[in-house]
Amino acid sequence: MSDGTSATDQKRRANSYDLLRFCAAAAVIVSHHFAISGFAEPPVPVYGEDFGKLAVEVFFTLSGFLICLSLQRTRDPIRFFLARILRVYPNLLAALLSTSLVTMVFFANYGHWKDHLKYVARNLLMFIRDVDYVIPGVFQQSRYPDVNRPLWSLPAEIHMYILLFCLFWIFRQRHWLAAAMIALLALASLPYAMGSNFHYRAFDLYQHSRLACFFFSGALLALFWQRLAPHAPALLALGLLACAAVKYLMPVDSALNGLTLALIVIPLGSLAIFAFFAKGGDASYGMYIYGWPVQQFCILLIPGFWPSLLTALAIATAIGYFTWHLFEKRCMARLSWAASKGHALLRKPIDRENPTA
């Protein structure tokens, strides 16, 4: 059975987005290692935020951009949501099951076996009921007893996917889509600037508004990228200057943070200078969802900050590439094969470049 990946592989190797995602995932691991070890997470020079926070913003900027490009090719709901599910869920299920099993055996936590099952079952529904972080009896001596804290961003990303699809479904013309995204960015700026603490189940108003400013900034740029792409180097220089100006001159956070970061991330990723990095695949999602539990074990078992960090980064990277080839690439290849052989709604080419957080 041909998986039809050659065209997609060629497209992946025409840009540097895989390298950006890899660097963002590595930055999350490095930043979190400081936190788990009891140190302050180091800030990014000039930008001010810690590396982990900036990395998540980069993920959402890229995600908004690439998902918007995908929706411009096809707005079919079956194709769109099936592709998102196959990208997110198989690896997530594997991460939840393996982490639950390994921690139960390692900590001899058999008395809490029901809590281990609940951890898996509830987190499969995190997009509607919020994330479960703690299993009683696991990592109790750690500074952070959370089994997998980075999962917090996944509900927000899925909600952004749904919201962006709805905008494409409602507004058929590009100028109306752009106007809707600008209005949404202006609306999201309010709770982002105010630091709202409203939270209900999987919806966190502050985090959703903050991440929406980056996601929809990337999406807005995607609407006009065909015209902007030839000017990528100039946009990158403009973005660097604008980002520094916003950080120094703006008294509060707003959608301008997302727009200026998008002017850096998207043009940088569009350059083919690091396209060779895509040959190995995209390890970022696996690194992101396995990194925290790997770090917890490394800090627990390996003395010394730097040895445990380097070991955790190496293991998380290996897992990221392994799960990319085992789950993500295969699932999307099967979807592509089904598109050519099966349902009439799935006959168009599938975009497999969408990222995760």
C-alpha positions as CSV (number, residue, x, y, z in Angstrom):
1,M,0.0,0.0,0.0
2,S,1.5,3.4,-1.0
3,D,1.2,5.9,1.8
4,G,1.4,8.9,-0.6
5,T,3.9,10.8,1.5
6,S,6.4,11.8,-1.1
7,A,4.6,15.1,-2.1
8,T,4.1,15.9,1.5
9,D,7.7,15.2,2.4
10,Q,8.9,17.5,-0.4
11,K,6.6,20.3,0.9
12,R,7.8,19.8,4.5
13,R,11.4,20.1,3.3
14,A,10.7,23.4,1.6
15,N,10.6,25.3,4.9
16,S,12.0,25.3,8.4
17,Y,8.9,24.9,10.5
18,D,9.9,21.5,11.9
19,L,13.1,23.0,13.3
20,L,11.2,25.8,14.9
21,R,8.8,23.4,16.5
22,F,11.7,21.2,17.7
23,C,13.4,24.2,19.3
24,A,10.2,25.3,21.0
25,A,9.7,21.8,22.4
26,A,13.3,21.7,23.6
27,A,12.8,25.1,25.2
28,V,9.8,23.9,27.1
29,I,11.8,21.0,28.5
30,V,14.8,23.2,29.5
31,S,12.6,25.8,31.1
32,H,10.5,23.2,33.0
33,H,13.7,21.4,34.3
34,F,14.6,24.6,36.1
35,A,11.1,24.7,37.7
36,I,11.0,21.1,38.7
37,S,14.5,21.4,40.2
38,G,13.4,24.3,42.3
39,F,15.0,27.1,40.3
40,A,13.4,30.1,38.6
41,E,12.8,29.6,34.9
42,P,15.3,31.7,33.0
43,P,13.8,34.7,31.0
44,V,14.4,35.2,27.3
45,P,16.7,38.2,26.8
46,V,14.8,41.3,25.7
47,Y,11.6,39.4,25.4
48,G,11.2,39.1,29.1
49,E,9.1,35.9,29.4
50,D,10.6,32.6,30.4
51,F,11.6,30.2,27.6
52,G,8.7,27.8,28.3
53,K,6.1,30.5,28.0
54,L,7.6,31.9,24.8
55,A,7.8,28.4,23.3
56,V,4.1,27.7,23.8
57,E,3.4,31.1,22.2
58,V,5.5,30.0,19.2
59,F,3.6,26.7,19.0
60,F,0.3,28.5,18.9
61,T,1.5,31.0,16.3
62,L,2.7,28.3,14.0
63,S,-0.5,26.3,14.7
64,G,-2.8,29.1,13.7
65,F,-0.8,29.8,10.6
66,L,-0.6,26.2,9.3
67,I,-4.2,25.3,10.2
68,C,-5.4,28.4,8.4
69,L,-3.4,27.5,5.3
70,S,-5.0,24.0,5.5
71,L,-8.5,25.5,5.7
72,Q,-7.9,27.7,2.7
73,R,-7.3,24.5,0.7
74,T,-10.5,22.7,2.0
75,R,-13.2,23.6,4.4
76,D,-14.6,20.0,4.5
77,P,-15.5,19.3,8.2
78,I,-14.9,15.5,8.0
79,R,-11.4,15.9,6.6
80,F,-10.5,18.8,8.9
81,F,-11.6,17.2,12.2
82,L,-10.4,13.7,11.3
83,A,-7.0,15.0,10.5
84,R,-6.8,16.9,13.8
85,I,-8.0,13.9,15.8
86,L,-5.5,11.6,14.1
87,R,-2.7,14.1,14.8
88,V,-3.5,14.5,18.5
89,Y,-5.2,11.5,20.0
90,P,-3.2,8.3,19.1
91,N,0.0,9.7,20.6
92,L,-1.9,11.3,23.5
93,L,-3.5,8.0,24.4
94,A,-0.2,6.3,24.3
95,A,1.4,8.9,26.5
96,L,-1.4,8.7,29.1
97,L,-1.4,4.9,29.2
98,S,2.4,4.5,29.3
99,T,2.8,7.2,31.9
100,S,0.1,5.8,34.1
101,L,1.4,2.2,33.9
102,V,5.1,3.1,34.4
103,T,4.4,5.3,37.4
104,M,2.1,2.7,39.0
105,V,4.8,0.0,38.7
106,F,7.7,2.3,39.7
107,F,6.1,3.6,42.8
108,A,4.3,0.3,43.6
109,N,1.1,2.4,43.6
110,Y,-1.2,-0.6,43.0
111,G,-3.5,0.5,45.8
112,H,-4.4,3.5,43.7
113,W,-5.0,1.6,40.4
114,K,-8.5,3.2,40.0
115,D,-6.9,6.6,40.2
116,H,-4.5,5.5,37.4
117,L,-7.4,4.5,35.2
118,K,-9.2,7.7,36.0
119,Y,-6.1,9.7,35.0
120,V,-6.3,8.2,31.6
121,A,-10.0,8.3,31.1
122,R,-10.5,11.8,32.4
123,N,-7.6,13.2,30.4
124,L,-9.0,11.8,27.2
125,L,-11.9,14.1,27.8
126,M,-9.7,17.1,28.9
127,F,-11.1,19.2,26.0
128,I,-14.5,19.4,27.8
129,R,-13.8,18.7,31.5
130,D,-10.2,20.1,32.1
131,V,-6.9,18.3,32.7
132,D,-6.2,15.9,35.6
133,Y,-2.6,16.4,36.7
134,V,-2.1,14.4,39.9
135,I,-2.3,10.6,40.7
136,P,-2.3,10.0,44.4
137,G,1.0,8.3,45.4
138,V,3.0,9.4,42.3
139,F,5.8,12.0,42.5
140,Q,4.7,13.0,46.0
141,Q,8.3,14.0,46.9
142,S,8.7,16.2,43.8
143,R,8.4,20.0,44.0
144,Y,5.6,19.6,41.5
145,P,3.7,16.3,42.0
146,D,1.9,16.8,38.6
147,V,2.3,13.7,36.4
148,N,2.2,15.8,33.2
149,R,1.7,19.6,33.6
150,P,2.2,20.6,29.9
151,L,-1.1,18.9,29.0
152,W,-2.8,22.2,30.1
153,S,-2.4,23.7,26.7
154,L,-4.0,21.0,24.6
155,P,-7.7,21.9,25.4
156,A,-7.0,25.5,24.4
157,E,-5.5,24.4,21.1
158,I,-8.4,22.1,20.2
159,H,-10.8,25.0,21.1
160,M,-8.8,27.2,18.7
161,Y,-9.1,24.7,15.9
162,I,-12.9,24.6,16.4
163,L,-13.2,28.3,16.5
164,L,-11.1,28.9,13.4
165,F,-13.1,26.3,11.5
166,C,-16.3,28.0,12.5
167,L,-15.0,31.3,11.2
168,F,-14.2,29.7,7.9
169,W,-17.6,28.1,7.8
170,I,-19.4,31.4,8.5
171,F,-17.3,33.8,6.4
172,R,-16.6,32.8,2.8
173,Q,-14.8,35.9,1.7
174,R,-11.2,36.6,2.7
175,H,-11.8,40.2,3.7
176,W,-14.7,39.2,6.1
177,L,-12.5,36.4,7.5
178,A,-9.7,39.0,8.2
179,A,-12.2,41.4,9.8
180,A,-13.5,38.6,12.0
181,M,-10.0,37.7,13.1
182,I,-9.1,41.3,13.8
183,A,-12.2,41.7,15.9
184,L,-11.4,38.4,17.8
185,L,-7.9,39.6,18.5
186,A,-9.2,42.9,19.9
187,L,-11.7,41.0,22.0
188,A,-9.0,38.6,23.3
189,S,-6.7,41.5,24.2
190,L,-9.0,42.5,27.1
191,P,-8.8,39.5,29.4
192,Y,-5.2,39.0,28.3
193,A,-4.3,42.5,29.5
194,M,-6.4,42.3,32.6
195,G,-5.1,38.9,33.7
196,S,-8.6,37.5,34.2
197,N,-8.9,34.5,36.6
198,F,-12.2,33.2,35.3
199,H,-12.0,29.4,34.9
200,Y,-14.7,26.9,34.1
201,R,-13.9,23.2,33.4
202,A,-11.6,23.2,30.3
203,F,-12.0,26.9,29.7
204,D,-9.5,29.3,31.3
205,L,-10.3,32.8,30.2
206,Y,-6.9,34.3,30.7
207,Q,-5.0,31.4,29.0
208,H,-7.4,31.1,26.2
209,S,-7.4,34.8,25.5
210,R,-3.6,34.9,25.7
211,L,-3.1,32.0,23.4
212,A,-5.8,33.2,21.0
213,C,-3.8,36.4,20.5
214,F,-0.9,34.2,19.1
215,F,-3.0,31.6,17.3
216,F,-5.1,34.1,15.4
217,S,-2.2,36.3,14.7
218,G,-0.6,33.4,12.9
219,A,-3.9,32.7,11.1
220,L,-4.3,36.3,10.1
221,L,-0.9,36.3,8.5
222,A,-1.8,33.0,6.7
223,L,-4.7,34.7,4.9
224,F,-2.3,37.0,3.1
225,W,0.8,34.9,3.0
226,Q,0.8,34.2,-0.7
227,R,1.4,37.9,-1.2
228,L,3.7,38.4,1.8
229,A,5.9,35.4,1.3
230,P,8.3,37.1,-1.2
231,H,9.0,39.7,1.4
232,A,9.8,37.3,4.3
233,P,13.3,38.7,5.1
234,A,11.9,42.2,5.4
235,L,9.0,41.0,7.5
236,L,11.4,39.2,9.8
237,A,13.4,42.4,10.3
238,L,10.2,44.4,10.9
239,G,9.0,41.8,13.3
240,L,12.1,41.9,15.4
241,L,12.0,45.7,15.7
242,A,8.2,45.8,16.4
243,C,8.4,43.0,19.0
244,A,11.1,44.9,20.9
245,A,9.2,48.1,20.7
246,V,6.0,46.5,22.0
247,K,7.8,44.8,24.9
248,Y,9.4,48.1,25.9
249,L,6.7,50.6,25.2
250,M,3.4,48.9,25.8
251,P,2.3,49.0,29.5
252,V,0.1,45.8,29.2
253,D,0.0,42.7,27.1
254,S,-2.3,42.6,24.1
255,A,-2.8,41.1,20.6
256,L,0.2,43.2,19.5
257,N,2.4,40.7,21.3
258,G,0.9,38.0,19.0
259,L,1.1,40.0,15.9
260,T,4.7,41.0,16.3
261,L,5.8,37.5,17.3
262,A,4.0,36.2,14.2
263,L,6.0,38.6,12.1
264,I,9.1,36.9,13.4
265,V,8.1,33.2,13.6
266,I,6.3,32.8,10.3
267,P,8.9,34.5,8.0
268,L,11.7,32.7,9.8
269,G,10.0,29.4,9.4
270,S,9.2,30.0,5.7
271,L,12.9,30.2,4.9
272,A,14.4,27.0,3.4
273,I,17.8,27.4,5.0
274,F,17.0,24.8,7.7
275,A,14.6,22.7,5.6
276,F,17.0,19.7,5.8
277,F,15.9,19.3,9.4
278,A,12.5,17.9,8.3
279,K,14.1,14.8,6.9
280,G,13.8,13.1,10.3
281,G,10.2,14.1,10.9
282,D,8.5,16.2,13.5
283,A,9.4,15.2,17.0
284,S,7.9,18.3,18.8
285,Y,4.5,16.9,19.8
286,G,6.0,13.7,21.3
287,M,8.7,15.8,23.1
288,Y,6.0,18.0,24.5
289,I,3.6,15.4,25.9
290,Y,6.3,13.0,27.2
291,G,8.9,15.5,28.3
292,W,7.5,16.3,31.8
293,P,7.2,12.8,33.1
294,V,10.6,11.9,31.7
295,Q,12.1,14.9,33.5
296,Q,10.4,13.9,36.8
297,F,12.1,10.5,36.6
298,C,15.5,11.9,35.5
299,I,15.5,14.4,38.4
300,L,14.5,11.7,40.8
301,L,17.1,9.2,39.6
302,I,20.1,11.2,38.3
303,P,22.1,13.5,40.6
304,G,23.0,16.9,39.3
305,F,21.0,19.4,37.4
306,W,22.8,19.3,34.1
307,P,23.2,15.5,33.8
308,S,19.6,15.1,34.5
309,L,18.6,17.8,32.0
310,L,20.7,16.5,29.2
311,T,19.5,12.9,29.8
312,A,15.8,14.0,29.9
313,L,16.3,16.1,26.7
314,A,17.9,13.1,24.9
315,I,15.2,10.7,26.1
316,A,12.3,13.0,25.2
317,T,13.8,13.7,21.8
318,A,14.2,10.0,21.1
319,I,10.6,9.4,22.2
320,G,9.4,12.3,20.1
321,Y,10.9,10.9,16.9
322,F,9.9,7.3,17.7
323,T,6.2,8.3,18.3
324,W,6.2,10.5,15.2
325,H,7.1,7.5,13.0
326,L,5.0,5.1,15.0
327,F,1.8,7.1,15.4
328,E,1.6,10.5,13.8
329,K,3.1,9.8,10.4
330,R,1.4,6.5,10.0
331,C,-2.0,7.9,10.9
332,M,-1.8,10.7,8.5
333,A,-0.5,8.4,5.8
334,R,-3.5,6.1,6.3
335,L,-5.8,9.1,6.1
336,S,-4.2,10.1,2.8
337,W,-4.6,6.6,1.5
338,A,-8.3,6.6,2.6
339,A,-8.7,9.9,0.8
340,S,-7.6,8.3,-2.5
341,K,-9.6,5.1,-2.1
342,G,-12.6,5.8,0.1
343,H,-15.1,8.4,1.0
344,A,-15.9,11.0,-1.6
345,L,-15.4,13.8,0.9
346,L,-11.8,12.7,1.5
347,R,-10.6,12.7,-2.1
348,K,-8.6,15.9,-1.9
349,P,-5.0,15.9,-0.7
350,I,-4.6,16.0,3.1
351,D,-2.4,18.6,4.7
352,R,-0.2,16.9,7.3
353,E,1.9,19.9,8.4
354,N,-0.3,21.0,11.2
355,P,1.6,21.3,14.6
356,T,0.7,20.6,18.2
357,A,1.5,22.1,21.9
